Amino acid sequence: MKSSVFGPRIATILLTIAGVLGAPVAAQANDGNVAIVRKAFDDWAAGTGGPYALLADDAVWTITGNSLASRTYSSREAFMSEVIRPFNARMSTGLRPTIRSLYRDGDTVIVFFDASGTARDGKTYANTYAWFLELRDGRIVQASAFFDSIAFNDLWTRVHPVQ
């Protein structure tokens, strides 16, 4: 089945699961991992940093679904060089996130957010994401990312990265 058909439904299911697994962040304001992730997203929104700085060198990042980037990346450098840098090279203004909600389950922080920016061809890229981030000692060691693969694939094939 294509994720394009189930994209919004998957996000709803994931958030329902997250609600069962962990209480909303408001009930856990003192949680260290939540504070770390929230700060990284605040920095990203302000254009002064972001969550990728939290990646451990041996972090495993899995993009689920059927996008052109869907697979498991076995290190920070693999993920950054094969996805993030080529993605950013397709953008004239970087993505800026808006968090819808944060949840915690043990060492995992679940972030449900929207992000948008302008591609090099002048068109807006917008997507909705659910990231499951497992942290140890303040670093992301494992992540699973869910997003609309149609929007991603459109950008990935339409806009060529600046070298």
Solvent accessible surface area in square Angstrom, and as a share of the most:
residue,aa,sasa,rsa
1,M,198,0.88
2,K,139,0.59
3,S,14,0.09
4,S,34,0.22
5,V,92,0.53
6,F,60,0.25
7,G,17,0.17
8,P,101,0.63
9,R,143,0.52
10,I,58,0.29
11,A,19,0.15
12,T,86,0.50
13,I,100,0.51
14,L,22,0.11
15,L,32,0.16
16,T,86,0.50
17,I,78,0.40
18,A,0,0.00
19,G,41,0.40
20,V,123,0.71
21,L,92,0.46
22,G,8,0.08
23,A,40,0.31
24,P,74,0.46
25,V,14,0.08
26,A,97,0.75
27,A,78,0.61
28,Q,30,0.13
29,A,86,0.67
30,N,146,0.75
31,D,25,0.13
32,G,45,0.43
33,N,26,0.13
34,V,4,0.03
35,A,55,0.43
36,I,60,0.30
37,V,0,0.00
38,R,99,0.36
39,K,124,0.52
40,A,6,0.05
41,F,2,0.01
42,D,77,0.40
43,D,38,0.20
44,W,26,0.09
45,A,46,0.36
46,A,72,0.56
47,G,41,0.40
48,T,104,0.61
49,G,44,0.42
50,G,13,0.13
51,P,2,0.01
52,Y,37,0.14
53,A,66,0.51
54,L,28,0.14
55,L,1,0.01
56,A,14,0.11
57,D,117,0.61
58,D,106,0.55
59,A,2,0.02
60,V,51,0.30
61,W,5,0.02
62,T,37,0.21
63,I,7,0.04
64,T,44,0.26
65,G,47,0.45
66,N,80,0.41
67,S,10,0.06
68,L,105,0.52
69,A,6,0.05
70,S,31,0.20
71,R,113,0.41
72,T,65,0.38
73,Y,7,0.02
74,S,84,0.54
75,S,33,0.21
76,R,63,0.23
77,E,93,0.42
78,A,23,0.18
79,F,4,0.02
80,M,20,0.09
81,S,48,0.31
82,E,78,0.35
83,V,6,0.04
84,I,15,0.08
85,R,112,0.41
86,P,30,0.19
87,F,14,0.06
88,N,81,0.41
89,A,26,0.20
90,R,19,0.07
91,M,17,0.08
92,S,73,0.47
93,T,76,0.44
94,G,35,0.33
95,L,18,0.09
96,R,110,0.40
97,P,10,0.07
98,T,92,0.53
99,I,40,0.21
100,R,134,0.49
101,S,31,0.20
102,L,6,0.03
103,Y,33,0.13
104,R,60,0.22
105,D,57,0.29
106,G,44,0.42
107,D,79,0.41
108,T,32,0.19
109,V,0,0.00
110,I,1,0.01
111,V,0,0.00
112,F,19,0.08
113,F,0,0.00
114,D,43,0.22
115,A,3,0.02
116,S,49,0.32
117,G,10,0.09
118,T,42,0.25
119,A,0,0.00
120,R,109,0.40
121,D,69,0.36
122,G,57,0.54
123,K,115,0.49
124,T,99,0.58
125,Y,8,0.03
126,A,60,0.46
127,N,10,0.05
128,T,44,0.26
129,Y,19,0.07
130,A,2,0.01
131,W,10,0.03
132,F,37,0.15
133,L,0,0.00
134,E,44,0.20
135,L,1,0.01
136,R,136,0.49
137,D,149,0.77
138,G,19,0.18
139,R,99,0.36
140,I,1,0.00
141,V,28,0.16
142,Q,92,0.41
143,A,2,0.01
144,S,33,0.21
145,A,2,0.02
146,F,44,0.18
147,F,32,0.13
148,D,57,0.29
149,S,8,0.05
150,I,102,0.52
151,A,27,0.21
152,F,8,0.03
153,N,38,0.19
154,D,70,0.36
155,L,1,0.00
156,W,45,0.16
157,T,90,0.52
158,R,74,0.27
159,V,5,0.03
160,H,137,0.61
161,P,37,0.23
162,V,85,0.49
163,Q,198,0.88
